[in-house]
Amino acid sequence: MVLIIPFYAALCAIFYFFLSMQVIRLRNTEKVGLGSGDNPALFRAIRVHGNFCEYVPLTLVLYLMLELQGHSARALHIFGALLLLSRLLHSIGIHKSSGRSIGRFVGAGANFVLIISASSLLIFKFLKII
């Protein structure tokens, strides 16, 4: 039975909810119906939300496949926790600065490493069975 990754997917869904609420709050405050209205804070919130939507689903699908392949609970928990941490760092980094920031760099970089790591494990497991 798949138990671990659904837990992290649920945590990511809650995180996504809060990112969505941040965009909605700023849209209401700035009275912007669509787009960012040239408001830098709203633009950053939209990008944090969008970036989350772009990377988290793929990462969770890869993690789910790892769980289905029978990878260890410890590895799955590490992957899940690191995904949440990377997205949190990325979010904080972009909220604080529209330019370069350590949170954005570390968060995005960690997410890329997680995607490549999970993909590599899936490929290696496949190659072992053929």
Rosetta constraint file for C-alpha pairs under 8 A:
AtomPair CA 2 CA 6 HARMONIC 7.31 0.50
AtomPair CA 2 CA 64 HARMONIC 7.95 0.50
AtomPair CA 2 CA 67 HARMONIC 6.73 0.50
AtomPair CA 2 CA 68 HARMONIC 6.91 0.50
AtomPair CA 3 CA 7 HARMONIC 6.80 0.50
AtomPair CA 4 CA 8 HARMONIC 6.87 0.50
AtomPair CA 4 CA 67 HARMONIC 7.63 0.50
AtomPair CA 4 CA 73 HARMONIC 7.22 0.50
AtomPair CA 4 CA 76 HARMONIC 6.95 0.50
AtomPair CA 4 CA 77 HARMONIC 7.11 0.50
AtomPair CA 5 CA 9 HARMONIC 6.02 0.50
AtomPair CA 5 CA 60 HARMONIC 7.30 0.50
AtomPair CA 5 CA 63 HARMONIC 6.62 0.50
AtomPair CA 5 CA 64 HARMONIC 5.87 0.50
AtomPair CA 5 CA 67 HARMONIC 7.20 0.50
AtomPair CA 5 CA 76 HARMONIC 7.15 0.50
AtomPair CA 5 CA 80 HARMONIC 7.07 0.50
AtomPair CA 6 CA 10 HARMONIC 6.07 0.50
AtomPair CA 7 CA 11 HARMONIC 6.42 0.50
AtomPair CA 8 CA 12 HARMONIC 6.09 0.50
AtomPair CA 8 CA 80 HARMONIC 5.72 0.50
AtomPair CA 8 CA 81 HARMONIC 7.70 0.50
AtomPair CA 9 CA 13 HARMONIC 6.11 0.50
AtomPair CA 9 CA 60 HARMONIC 6.75 0.50
AtomPair CA 10 CA 14 HARMONIC 6.35 0.50
AtomPair CA 11 CA 15 HARMONIC 6.25 0.50
AtomPair CA 12 CA 16 HARMONIC 6.01 0.50
AtomPair CA 12 CA 56 HARMONIC 7.83 0.50
AtomPair CA 12 CA 84 HARMONIC 6.98 0.50
AtomPair CA 13 CA 17 HARMONIC 6.16 0.50
AtomPair CA 14 CA 18 HARMONIC 6.49 0.50
AtomPair CA 15 CA 19 HARMONIC 6.33 0.50
AtomPair CA 16 CA 20 HARMONIC 6.10 0.50
AtomPair CA 16 CA 49 HARMONIC 7.19 0.50
AtomPair CA 16 CA 52 HARMONIC 7.41 0.50
AtomPair CA 17 CA 21 HARMONIC 6.17 0.50
AtomPair CA 18 CA 22 HARMONIC 6.19 0.50
AtomPair CA 19 CA 23 HARMONIC 6.55 0.50
AtomPair CA 19 CA 45 HARMONIC 7.38 0.50
AtomPair CA 19 CA 48 HARMONIC 7.42 0.50
AtomPair CA 19 CA 49 HARMONIC 5.61 0.50
AtomPair CA 20 CA 24 HARMONIC 6.26 0.50
AtomPair CA 20 CA 49 HARMONIC 6.53 0.50
AtomPair CA 21 CA 25 HARMONIC 5.91 0.50
AtomPair CA 22 CA 26 HARMONIC 6.21 0.50
AtomPair CA 22 CA 45 HARMONIC 6.77 0.50
AtomPair CA 23 CA 27 HARMONIC 6.06 0.50
AtomPair CA 23 CA 42 HARMONIC 6.56 0.50
AtomPair CA 23 CA 45 HARMONIC 5.67 0.50
AtomPair CA 23 CA 46 HARMONIC 6.08 0.50
AtomPair CA 23 CA 49 HARMONIC 7.76 0.50
AtomPair CA 24 CA 28 HARMONIC 6.15 0.50
AtomPair CA 25 CA 29 HARMONIC 6.10 0.50
AtomPair CA 26 CA 30 HARMONIC 5.88 0.50
AtomPair CA 26 CA 31 HARMONIC 8.00 0.50
AtomPair CA 26 CA 41 HARMONIC 7.88 0.50
AtomPair CA 26 CA 42 HARMONIC 5.90 0.50
AtomPair CA 27 CA 31 HARMONIC 5.49 0.50
AtomPair CA 27 CA 32 HARMONIC 4.84 0.50
AtomPair CA 27 CA 33 HARMONIC 6.45 0.50
AtomPair CA 27 CA 36 HARMONIC 7.79 0.50
AtomPair CA 27 CA 42 HARMONIC 7.05 0.50
AtomPair CA 28 CA 32 HARMONIC 6.60 0.50
AtomPair CA 28 CA 33 HARMONIC 7.96 0.50
AtomPair CA 30 CA 39 HARMONIC 7.93 0.50
AtomPair CA 32 CA 36 HARMONIC 6.72 0.50
AtomPair CA 32 CA 37 HARMONIC 5.91 0.50
AtomPair CA 35 CA 43 HARMONIC 7.80 0.50
AtomPair CA 36 CA 40 HARMONIC 7.56 0.50
AtomPair CA 36 CA 42 HARMONIC 5.51 0.50
AtomPair CA 36 CA 43 HARMONIC 5.06 0.50
AtomPair CA 36 CA 46 HARMONIC 7.60 0.50
AtomPair CA 37 CA 42 HARMONIC 7.96 0.50
AtomPair CA 38 CA 43 HARMONIC 7.35 0.50
AtomPair CA 39 CA 43 HARMONIC 6.09 0.50
AtomPair CA 40 CA 44 HARMONIC 6.16 0.50
AtomPair CA 40 CA 98 HARMONIC 7.68 0.50
AtomPair CA 41 CA 45 HARMONIC 6.24 0.50
AtomPair CA 41 CA 95 HARMONIC 7.21 0.50
AtomPair CA 42 CA 46 HARMONIC 6.09 0.50
AtomPair CA 43 CA 47 HARMONIC 6.23 0.50
AtomPair CA 44 CA 48 HARMONIC 6.14 0.50
AtomPair CA 44 CA 94 HARMONIC 6.21 0.50
AtomPair CA 44 CA 95 HARMONIC 6.04 0.50
AtomPair CA 44 CA 98 HARMONIC 6.68 0.50
AtomPair CA 45 CA 49 HARMONIC 6.17 0.50
AtomPair CA 45 CA 94 HARMONIC 7.92 0.50
AtomPair CA 45 CA 95 HARMONIC 6.70 0.50
AtomPair CA 46 CA 50 HARMONIC 5.97 0.50
AtomPair CA 47 CA 51 HARMONIC 5.76 0.50
AtomPair CA 48 CA 52 HARMONIC 6.16 0.50
AtomPair CA 48 CA 90 HARMONIC 7.63 0.50
AtomPair CA 48 CA 91 HARMONIC 5.67 0.50
AtomPair CA 48 CA 94 HARMONIC 6.79 0.50
AtomPair CA 48 CA 95 HARMONIC 7.78 0.50
AtomPair CA 49 CA 53 HARMONIC 6.38 0.50
AtomPair CA 50 CA 54 HARMONIC 6.18 0.50
AtomPair CA 51 CA 55 HARMONIC 6.31 0.50
AtomPair CA 52 CA 56 HARMONIC 5.59 0.50
AtomPair CA 52 CA 87 HARMONIC 7.10 0.50
AtomPair CA 53 CA 57 HARMONIC 6.70 0.50
AtomPair CA 54 CA 58 HARMONIC 7.70 0.50
AtomPair CA 55 CA 59 HARMONIC 6.27 0.50
AtomPair CA 55 CA 111 HARMONIC 7.81 0.50
AtomPair CA 56 CA 60 HARMONIC 6.05 0.50
AtomPair CA 56 CA 83 HARMONIC 7.94 0.50
AtomPair CA 57 CA 61 HARMONIC 6.18 0.50
AtomPair CA 58 CA 62 HARMONIC 6.30 0.50
AtomPair CA 59 CA 63 HARMONIC 6.23 0.50
AtomPair CA 59 CA 114 HARMONIC 7.58 0.50
AtomPair CA 59 CA 115 HARMONIC 5.88 0.50
AtomPair CA 60 CA 64 HARMONIC 6.02 0.50
AtomPair CA 61 CA 65 HARMONIC 6.30 0.50
AtomPair CA 62 CA 66 HARMONIC 6.36 0.50
AtomPair CA 62 CA 115 HARMONIC 7.52 0.50
AtomPair CA 62 CA 118 HARMONIC 6.17 0.50
AtomPair CA 62 CA 119 HARMONIC 6.75 0.50
AtomPair CA 63 CA 67 HARMONIC 6.29 0.50
AtomPair CA 63 CA 76 HARMONIC 7.13 0.50
AtomPair CA 63 CA 79 HARMONIC 7.57 0.50
AtomPair CA 63 CA 80 HARMONIC 7.89 0.50
AtomPair CA 63 CA 118 HARMONIC 6.69 0.50
AtomPair CA 64 CA 68 HARMONIC 6.18 0.50
AtomPair CA 65 CA 69 HARMONIC 6.10 0.50
AtomPair CA 65 CA 122 HARMONIC 7.55 0.50
AtomPair CA 66 CA 70 HARMONIC 6.49 0.50
AtomPair CA 66 CA 71 HARMONIC 5.71 0.50
AtomPair CA 66 CA 76 HARMONIC 7.68 0.50
AtomPair CA 66 CA 118 HARMONIC 7.27 0.50
AtomPair CA 66 CA 121 HARMONIC 7.67 0.50
AtomPair CA 66 CA 122 HARMONIC 6.56 0.50
AtomPair CA 67 CA 71 HARMONIC 5.50 0.50
AtomPair CA 67 CA 72 HARMONIC 7.68 0.50
AtomPair CA 67 CA 73 HARMONIC 7.98 0.50
AtomPair CA 67 CA 76 HARMONIC 7.00 0.50
AtomPair CA 69 CA 125 HARMONIC 7.98 0.50
AtomPair CA 71 CA 75 HARMONIC 6.91 0.50
AtomPair CA 71 CA 76 HARMONIC 7.10 0.50
AtomPair CA 72 CA 76 HARMONIC 6.35 0.50
AtomPair CA 73 CA 77 HARMONIC 6.10 0.50
AtomPair CA 74 CA 78 HARMONIC 6.18 0.50
AtomPair CA 75 CA 79 HARMONIC 6.12 0.50
AtomPair CA 76 CA 80 HARMONIC 6.05 0.50
AtomPair CA 77 CA 81 HARMONIC 5.97 0.50
AtomPair CA 78 CA 82 HARMONIC 6.00 0.50
AtomPair CA 79 CA 83 HARMONIC 6.14 0.50
AtomPair CA 79 CA 114 HARMONIC 7.10 0.50
AtomPair CA 80 CA 84 HARMONIC 6.46 0.50
AtomPair CA 81 CA 85 HARMONIC 6.17 0.50
AtomPair CA 82 CA 86 HARMONIC 5.88 0.50
AtomPair CA 82 CA 110 HARMONIC 7.80 0.50
AtomPair CA 82 CA 114 HARMONIC 7.92 0.50
AtomPair CA 83 CA 87 HARMONIC 6.20 0.50
AtomPair CA 83 CA 110 HARMONIC 7.86 0.50
AtomPair CA 83 CA 111 HARMONIC 6.45 0.50
AtomPair CA 83 CA 114 HARMONIC 7.34 0.50
AtomPair CA 84 CA 88 HARMONIC 6.10 0.50
AtomPair CA 85 CA 89 HARMONIC 6.13 0.50
AtomPair CA 85 CA 107 HARMONIC 7.45 0.50
AtomPair CA 86 CA 90 HARMONIC 6.08 0.50
AtomPair CA 86 CA 106 HARMONIC 7.10 0.50
AtomPair CA 86 CA 107 HARMONIC 4.08 0.50
AtomPair CA 86 CA 108 HARMONIC 6.74 0.50
AtomPair CA 86 CA 110 HARMONIC 5.81 0.50
AtomPair CA 86 CA 111 HARMONIC 5.99 0.50
AtomPair CA 87 CA 91 HARMONIC 5.99 0.50
AtomPair CA 87 CA 107 HARMONIC 5.82 0.50
AtomPair CA 87 CA 108 HARMONIC 7.53 0.50
AtomPair CA 87 CA 111 HARMONIC 7.51 0.50
AtomPair CA 88 CA 92 HARMONIC 6.16 0.50
AtomPair CA 88 CA 107 HARMONIC 7.24 0.50
AtomPair CA 89 CA 93 HARMONIC 5.97 0.50
AtomPair CA 89 CA 103 HARMONIC 4.66 0.50
AtomPair CA 89 CA 104 HARMONIC 6.31 0.50
AtomPair CA 89 CA 106 HARMONIC 7.00 0.50
AtomPair CA 89 CA 107 HARMONIC 4.92 0.50
AtomPair CA 90 CA 94 HARMONIC 6.24 0.50
AtomPair CA 90 CA 103 HARMONIC 5.23 0.50
AtomPair CA 90 CA 104 HARMONIC 4.16 0.50
AtomPair CA 90 CA 105 HARMONIC 7.18 0.50
AtomPair CA 90 CA 106 HARMONIC 7.12 0.50
AtomPair CA 90 CA 107 HARMONIC 4.29 0.50
AtomPair CA 90 CA 108 HARMONIC 6.03 0.50
AtomPair CA 91 CA 95 HARMONIC 6.08 0.50
AtomPair CA 91 CA 103 HARMONIC 7.59 0.50
AtomPair CA 91 CA 104 HARMONIC 7.02 0.50
AtomPair CA 91 CA 107 HARMONIC 7.96 0.50
AtomPair CA 92 CA 96 HARMONIC 6.14 0.50
AtomPair CA 92 CA 103 HARMONIC 6.26 0.50
AtomPair CA 92 CA 104 HARMONIC 7.32 0.50
AtomPair CA 93 CA 97 HARMONIC 6.34 0.50
AtomPair CA 93 CA 101 HARMONIC 5.49 0.50
AtomPair CA 93 CA 102 HARMONIC 6.51 0.50
AtomPair CA 93 CA 103 HARMONIC 4.09 0.50
AtomPair CA 93 CA 104 HARMONIC 4.39 0.50
AtomPair CA 93 CA 105 HARMONIC 7.81 0.50
AtomPair CA 94 CA 98 HARMONIC 5.86 0.50
AtomPair CA 94 CA 99 HARMONIC 7.72 0.50
AtomPair CA 94 CA 101 HARMONIC 7.26 0.50
AtomPair CA 94 CA 103 HARMONIC 7.51 0.50
AtomPair CA 94 CA 104 HARMONIC 5.89 0.50
AtomPair CA 96 CA 101 HARMONIC 7.94 0.50
AtomPair CA 97 CA 101 HARMONIC 6.53 0.50
AtomPair CA 100 CA 104 HARMONIC 7.06 0.50
AtomPair CA 100 CA 105 HARMONIC 7.32 0.50
AtomPair CA 101 CA 105 HARMONIC 6.18 0.50
AtomPair CA 102 CA 106 HARMONIC 5.92 0.50
AtomPair CA 103 CA 107 HARMONIC 5.68 0.50
AtomPair CA 104 CA 108 HARMONIC 5.89 0.50
AtomPair CA 105 CA 109 HARMONIC 5.87 0.50
AtomPair CA 106 CA 110 HARMONIC 5.82 0.50
AtomPair CA 107 CA 111 HARMONIC 6.25 0.50
AtomPair CA 108 CA 112 HARMONIC 6.32 0.50
AtomPair CA 109 CA 113 HARMONIC 6.26 0.50
AtomPair CA 110 CA 114 HARMONIC 6.11 0.50
AtomPair CA 111 CA 115 HARMONIC 6.24 0.50
AtomPair CA 112 CA 116 HARMONIC 6.24 0.50
AtomPair CA 113 CA 117 HARMONIC 5.91 0.50
AtomPair CA 114 CA 118 HARMONIC 6.01 0.50
AtomPair CA 115 CA 119 HARMONIC 6.02 0.50
AtomPair CA 116 CA 120 HARMONIC 5.96 0.50
AtomPair CA 117 CA 121 HARMONIC 6.26 0.50
AtomPair CA 118 CA 122 HARMONIC 6.29 0.50
AtomPair CA 119 CA 123 HARMONIC 6.22 0.50
AtomPair CA 120 CA 124 HARMONIC 6.05 0.50
AtomPair CA 121 CA 125 HARMONIC 6.08 0.50
AtomPair CA 122 CA 126 HARMONIC 6.26 0.50
AtomPair CA 123 CA 127 HARMONIC 6.18 0.50
AtomPair CA 124 CA 128 HARMONIC 6.24 0.50
AtomPair CA 125 CA 129 HARMONIC 6.73 0.50
AtomPair CA 126 CA 130 HARMONIC 6.62 0.50
